[in-house]
């Protein structure tokens, strides 16, 4: 017990020494006393530099993120919160950030920069540095942000709401704060996948067997995945996926992947997404990390036309009363998620069947926007949730007008509002608790910042 206390005191003294050095050294020096940076805040033993704030301000502008009030003060408060979260995240062994996650986030940001600023050269000009240098500087920042996001999610993960709490929340809202709910609609769908010919099946299997043979003979799996895989989410990372549990994978994919040994390559596997070969990279308990190459069979135009004609006939039967919609959906729809529920489409985010038009897939929304309640559409070509070409018909079940939210019609929306408020309060309580036991110093140059939490300037 005394030894543990001695270790804690040593760590505390070490942290205070580091903090003292940072406070006594307002600038960071390099050779020949050239000033390159300045410490503007300290959280525990972690400094926040002037360059950290300036870089984040520039990146926010490039991403179209607008903060209220003094932008540098707002960014500093975000970084102060991030440092508190990061310190806790680094003590939590369950919080892990992979290279794949960092690369995906990096790709998203760089693509956004290029789309909104221009070419890579324009991005380099905007940030006044080469792309490779920008990526190197962003990498550690992204890693920290991903860790802090996981930590924040963990802090608020157990926040829930009962119906009585939502009811009390609604009653307590001033009239001006009751949200206006835009026009919403509920719709159902019947999907029809075109058939895959035996010839197309055999061609894809042969191609993947050839890839497996090439890998066995020394070719690099990741290189082939980048060149040929049709999974846009993983191809750019050499087919590599993050650690996932069995339930998160297609059942046939999971069965094969979980039976592999590290570095072993699977036989050709068929899933709802297409055909794969899989290589196991690592296993941690009930989760695996693997890479794969996905190839989808090409659809014969004749089969596509056949699917269109078939679903058109089904929809015509429904319109003429020869078959009820629910029966047609159960017998003919290829969408396993909706065919047993009359084709009713629900949100993957919150399970609600009510959508505003802007929340619906564009291929569907442009069709349904002009329909009347109870009407069944003509067939249209689109992609399903597994990115396969399908023909669909949709039926508009219900449509509401814009109105002030009420408990009867908008419980889901009000519940989300209340939970968001409760999560914010839970997070703020956690911040208050951490602030009380953590050394925090903010430079006098930011003394006039109007922080959300005044205790940053304790």
C-alpha positions in Angstrom: 0.0 0.0 0.0 2.8 2.4 1.0 4.7 1.4 -2.2 1.6 2.2 -4.3 1.3 5.6 -2.6 5.0 6.3 -3.2 4.6 5.5 -6.9 1.6 7.8 -7.1 3.5 10.6 -5.5 6.5 10.1 -7.8 4.2 10.3 -10.9 2.4 13.4 -9.5 5.8 15.1 -8.9 7.0 14.1 -12.4 3.8 15.6 -13.9 4.2 18.8 -11.9 7.9 19.1 -13.0 6.8 18.8 -16.6 4.1 21.3 -16.1 6.5 23.7 -14.4 8.9 23.4 -17.3 6.1 24.1 -19.8 5.0 27.2 -17.8 8.5 28.5 -17.5 9.1 28.0 -21.2 6.4 29.9 -23.1 8.0 29.1 -26.4 9.5 26.0 -28.0 13.1 26.5 -29.3 15.2 24.9 -32.0 18.8 25.3 -33.0 20.2 28.9 -33.0 17.3 30.0 -30.7 14.8 30.2 -33.6 11.2 30.5 -32.2 8.8 28.0 -33.9 5.9 27.7 -31.4 4.3 28.8 -28.2 2.6 26.9 -25.4 -0.9 28.5 -24.8 -2.4 25.9 -22.5 -1.6 22.9 -20.4 -3.9 20.0 -19.4 -2.2 17.7 -16.9 1.2 17.3 -18.5 -0.1 17.8 -22.1 0.6 21.1 -23.8 -1.6 22.8 -26.4 0.5 24.8 -28.8 -0.2 27.9 -30.8 0.3 25.9 -33.9 -2.3 23.3 -32.8 -4.9 26.0 -32.6 -3.9 27.6 -35.9 -3.8 24.3 -37.7 -7.2 23.3 -36.4 -8.7 26.6 -37.4 -7.4 26.2 -41.0 -8.7 22.6 -41.2 -12.1 23.6 -39.9 -12.3 26.3 -42.6 -11.3 23.8 -45.3 -14.0 21.4 -44.1 -16.7 24.1 -43.9 -17.0 23.8 -40.1 -18.2 27.1 -38.7 -17.8 27.7 -34.9 -19.8 30.4 -33.1 -18.1 33.4 -31.4 -14.3 33.8 -31.3 -13.1 30.9 -33.5 -9.7 30.5 -31.8 -11.3 30.5 -28.3 -13.8 27.8 -29.5 -11.0 25.7 -30.9 -9.0 26.0 -27.8 -11.9 24.8 -25.7 -12.3 21.8 -28.0 -8.7 21.0 -27.6 -8.9 21.4 -23.8 -11.8 18.9 -23.7 -9.9 16.6 -26.1 -6.8 16.5 -23.9 -8.9 15.5 -20.9 -10.6 12.8 -22.9 -7.3 11.6 -24.3 -5.7 11.2 -20.9 -8.5 9.0 -19.8 -8.6 7.1 -23.1 -4.9 6.2 -22.9 -5.6 4.5 -19.5 -8.4 2.4 -21.1 -7.1 -0.8 -22.7 -10.4 -1.3 -24.5 -10.0 1.9 -26.6 -7.9 1.0 -29.6 -7.4 3.0 -32.9 -6.1 1.0 -35.9 -4.1 2.2 -38.8 -7.0 1.3 -41.0 -9.3 3.7 -39.1 -6.7 6.5 -39.3 -6.3 5.9 -43.1 -10.0 5.9 -43.7 -10.5 9.2 -41.8 -7.5 10.6 -43.6 -8.9 9.7 -47.0 -12.2 11.2 -46.2 -10.7 14.5 -45.1 -8.3 14.7 -48.1 -11.1 13.9 -50.5 -13.2 16.6 -48.9 -10.3 19.1 -49.2 -9.7 18.3 -52.9 -13.5 18.4 -53.7 -13.9 21.8 -52.1 -10.6 23.5 -52.6 -9.6 22.0 -55.9 -6.7 19.8 -57.0 -4.0 18.5 -54.8 -1.8 21.4 -55.8 -4.6 23.8 -54.7 -4.7 22.0 -51.3 -1.0 22.3 -51.0 -1.2 26.0 -51.7 -4.1 26.5 -49.2 -2.2 24.8 -46.4 1.2 26.1 -47.5 2.8 22.6 -47.4 3.2 19.4 -49.5 0.4 16.8 -49.3 2.7 14.3 -47.7 3.7 16.7 -44.9 0.1 17.6 -44.4 -0.9 13.9 -44.1 2.0 13.3 -41.6 0.9 16.2 -39.4 -2.7 15.1 -39.6 -2.1 11.5 -38.7 -1.4 11.9 -35.0 -4.2 14.5 -34.7 -6.7 12.1 -36.3 -5.5 9.3 -34.0 -6.1 11.5 -30.9 -9.5 12.5 -32.2 -10.6 9.0 -32.8 -9.5 8.0 -29.3 -11.3 10.9 -27.7 -14.5 10.1 -29.8 -14.4 6.5 -28.5 -13.9 7.8 -24.9 -16.8 10.3 -25.2 -19.0 7.6 -26.7 -18.2 5.3 -23.7 -19.0 8.0 -21.2 -22.5 8.6 -22.6 -23.2 5.0 -23.9 -25.5 4.1 -21.0 -27.8 7.2 -21.3 -31.4 6.1 -22.0 -34.8 7.6 -21.7 -38.1 6.2 -20.4 -41.5 7.3 -21.9 -42.4 9.2 -18.7 -39.1 11.1 -18.9 -39.7 12.1 -22.5 -43.3 13.1 -21.5 -42.0 15.3 -18.7 -39.4 16.8 -21.0 -42.0 17.6 -23.6 -44.3 19.3 -21.0 -41.3 21.4 -19.7 -40.5 22.8 -23.2 -41.5 26.4 -23.8 -43.7 26.8 -26.8 -41.0 28.5 -28.8 -38.7 25.5 -28.2 -41.1 22.8 -29.5 -39.6 21.8 -32.8 -41.4 22.2 -36.1 -41.6 18.8 -37.8 -41.4 19.0 -41.6 -43.7 16.9 -43.9 -43.0 13.2 -43.3 -43.9 10.1 -45.2 -44.0 6.3 -44.7 -43.4 4.0 -47.6 -43.0 0.4 -48.5 -41.1 -1.3 -51.3 -40.8 -4.5 -53.3 -37.3 -5.2 -54.7 -36.4 -7.7 -57.4 -32.8 -8.9 -58.0 -32.0 -9.9 -61.6 -30.9 -13.5 -61.9 -27.2 -14.3 -62.3 -26.5 -16.7 -65.1 -24.3 -19.8 -64.6 -21.8 -18.4 -67.1 -21.4 -15.2 -65.0 -21.0 -17.3 -61.8 -18.3 -19.4 -63.3 -16.4 -16.4 -64.7 -16.2 -14.7 -61.3 -15.2 -17.9 -59.5 -12.4 -18.6 -62.0 -11.1 -15.0 -61.7 -10.9 -15.3 -57.9 -9.3 -18.8 -58.1 -6.7 -17.2 -60.4 -6.0 -14.5 -57.8 -5.6 -17.1 -55.1 -3.2 -19.0 -57.2 -1.1 -15.9 -57.9 -1.0 -15.1 -54.2 0.1 -18.7 -53.4 2.9 -18.1 -56.0 4.1 -14.9 -54.3 1.9 -12.0 -55.5 0.8 -9.6 -52.8 -2.9 -10.0 -51.6 -3.2 -6.3 -50.7 -1.9 -5.2 -54.1 -4.4 -7.4 -55.9 -7.2 -6.1 -53.6 -6.3 -2.4 -54.5 -6.3 -3.2 -58.2 -9.4 -5.5 -58.5 -11.6 -5.6 -55.4 -15.1 -4.1 -55.9 -15.6 -3.2 -52.2 -15.0 0.5 -52.2 -14.8 0.6 -48.4 -11.7 -1.7 -48.1 -10.1 -1.8 -51.6 -8.1 1.3 -51.1 -6.6 -0.2 -47.9 -5.5 -3.4 -49.6 -8.8 -5.1 -48.8 -8.2 -4.7 -45.1 -11.1 -4.5 -42.6 -11.1 -3.5 -39.0 -11.6 -6.0 -36.2 -15.2 -7.3 -36.4 -17.3 -9.9 -34.6 -19.2 -12.7 -36.3 -22.6 -10.9 -36.0 -21.3 -7.9 -38.1 -20.4 -10.1 -41.1 -22.5 -11.9 -43.7 -23.1 -15.4 -42.3 -21.3 -17.4 -45.0 -18.4 -14.9 -45.0 -18.1 -15.1 -41.2 -18.2 -19.0 -41.2 -15.3 -19.1 -43.7 -13.3 -16.3 -42.1 -13.5 -17.5 -38.6 -12.2 -21.0 -39.6 -9.0 -19.6 -41.2 -5.6 -19.6 -39.6 -3.5 -16.4 -39.7 -2.3 -15.6 -43.2 -4.3 -18.5 -44.6 -6.4 -17.7 -47.7 -10.0 -19.1 -48.1 -11.6 -20.8 -51.0 -14.0 -18.8 -53.1 -16.9 -17.7 -50.8 -20.3 -16.5 -52.0 -22.2 -13.9 -49.9 -25.1 -11.5 -50.5 -22.5 -9.0 -51.7 -20.9 -11.2 -54.3 -17.9 -13.5 -54.3 -14.8 -13.3 -52.1 -11.5 -14.7 -51.2 -10.5 -13.9 -47.6 -7.1 -13.8 -45.8 -7.1 -13.8 -42.0 -4.7 -11.3 -40.5 -5.2 -11.6 -36.8 -7.7 -12.8 -34.1 -8.5 -11.1 -30.8 -10.9 -13.1 -28.7 -14.3 -13.1 -30.6 -13.1 -10.6 -33.2 -11.0 -11.1 -36.3 -9.1 -8.8 -38.6 -9.0 -9.9 -42.3 -8.6 -8.6 -45.8 -10.7 -9.7 -48.8 -11.2 -9.3 -52.5 -14.8 -8.9 -53.6 -15.9 -9.5 -57.2 -19.6 -9.0 -58.2 -21.0 -11.0 -61.2 -21.8 -8.8 -64.1 -25.6 -8.6 -64.8 -26.7 -9.8 -68.3 -28.9 -7.0 -69.8 -31.5 -9.6 -70.7 -31.8 -10.7 -67.0 -32.1 -7.0 -66.0 -35.0 -6.5 -68.5 -36.6 -9.7 -67.3 -36.5 -8.5 -63.6 -38.1 -5.2 -64.7 -41.0 -7.0 -66.6 -41.6 -9.4 -63.7 -41.9 -6.7 -61.0 -44.0 -4.6 -63.4 -46.5 -7.4 -63.6 -46.6 -7.9 -59.9 -47.2 -4.1 -59.4 -50.0 -4.3 -62.0 -51.7 -7.2 -60.1 -51.6 -5.0 -57.0 -53.1 -2.0 -58.8 -55.9 -4.1 -60.2 -56.7 -5.7 -56.9 -55.7 -9.2 -58.0 -53.2 -9.4 -55.2 -52.8 -7.4 -52.0 -49.5 -5.5 -51.6 -48.4 -7.4 -48.5 -48.9 -10.8 -50.3 -46.9 -9.5 -53.3 -44.1 -8.3 -51.0 -43.9 -11.6 -49.2 -43.9 -13.7 -52.3 -41.7 -11.7 -54.7 -39.5 -9.2 -52.8 -35.8 -10.0 -52.6 -35.3 -7.6 -49.6 -35.0 -9.8 -46.6 -35.2 -6.8 -44.2 -38.7 -5.7 -45.4 -40.5 -8.5 -47.2 -42.0 -10.0 -44.0 -43.2 -6.6 -42.8 -45.3 -5.6 -45.8 -42.2 -4.0 -47.4 -42.2 -1.1 -44.7 -38.9 0.7 -44.8 -37.4 1.8 -41.5 -34.4 4.0 -40.6 -31.2 2.1 -39.8 -30.3 5.0 -37.5 -33.3 5.0 -35.2 -35.8 2.3 -36.4 -38.4 4.9 -37.3 -40.6 4.4 -40.4 -41.2 8.2 -40.8 -38.9 10.1 -43.1 -38.5 13.6 -44.4 -38.0 13.6 -48.2 -34.4 14.7 -47.8 -33.6 11.6 -45.7 -34.6 9.1 -48.4 -32.3 7.7 -51.1 -32.4 10.1 -54.1 -33.5 7.3 -56.5 -36.5 6.7 -54.3 -37.3 10.3 -53.3 -37.6 11.6 -56.8 -40.2 8.9 -57.5 -42.2 9.2 -54.3 -42.3 13.0 -54.2 -45.0 13.1 -56.8 -47.1 10.2 -55.6 -50.4 10.1 -53.7 -51.0 8.1 -50.6 -51.9 4.5 -51.5 -50.4 4.7 -54.9 -47.9 2.1 -56.3 -45.1 3.4 -58.5 -43.7 2.1 -61.8 -40.5 0.0 -61.7 -37.2 1.9 -61.4 -33.6 0.8 -61.4 -31.5 1.5 -58.3 -29.0 -0.1 -55.9 -29.9 -2.0 -52.8 -28.2 -1.8 -49.4 -25.5 -4.2 -50.6 -24.8 -2.1 -53.7 -26.5 -4.6 -56.1 -28.6 -3.5 -59.1 -32.2 -4.1 -58.4 -35.6 -3.0 -59.7 -38.0 -1.6 -57.2 -41.6 -0.4 -56.9 -42.7 1.7 -54.0 -46.0 2.4 -52.3 -46.7 5.6 -50.4 -48.4 4.5 -47.2 -48.8 7.8 -45.4 -47.8 11.5 -45.6 -48.2 14.2 -42.9 -48.1 17.9 -43.2 -45.6 20.2 -41.4 -46.6 20.7 -37.7 -45.4 21.4 -34.2 -44.1 18.2 -32.6 -46.5 16.3 -30.3 -46.2 13.1 -28.2 -48.6 11.1 -30.3 -47.1 11.6 -33.7 -43.5 12.5 -32.9 -42.4 10.5 -29.9 -39.3 9.2 -31.6 -38.1 12.8 -32.5 -38.8 14.1 -29.0 -37.1 11.1 -27.4 -34.0 11.8 -29.5 -34.0 15.4 -28.4 -34.3 14.4 -24.7 -31.5 11.8 -25.0 -29.2 14.3 -26.7 -29.8 16.8 -23.9 -29.2 14.1 -21.3 -26.0 13.0 -23.0 -24.7 16.6 -23.1 -25.4 16.9 -19.3 -23.7 13.6 -18.6 -20.7 14.6 -20.6 -20.5 18.1 -18.9 -20.6 16.4 -15.5 -17.7 14.2 -16.5 -15.7 17.2 -17.7 -16.4 19.0 -14.4 -15.2 16.0 -12.4 -12.0 15.7 -14.5 -11.3 19.4 -14.3 -11.5 19.2 -10.5 -8.6 16.7 -10.3 -6.5 17.8 -13.3 -3.9 20.6 -13.5 -5.2 23.1 -16.1 -3.5 26.4 -17.2 -4.6 28.7 -19.9 -2.3 31.5 -21.1 -3.3 35.1 -20.2 -3.6 35.9 -23.9 -6.8 33.8 -23.9 -8.1 35.2 -20.6 -11.0 37.1 -22.3 -12.4 33.9 -24.0 -16.0 33.3 -23.3 -15.7 29.6 -22.7 -18.8 27.4 -22.3 -17.3 26.2 -19.0 -15.8 29.1 -17.0 -13.8 26.5 -14.9 -11.2 26.3 -17.7 -9.8 29.5 -16.3 -9.6 28.4 -12.7 
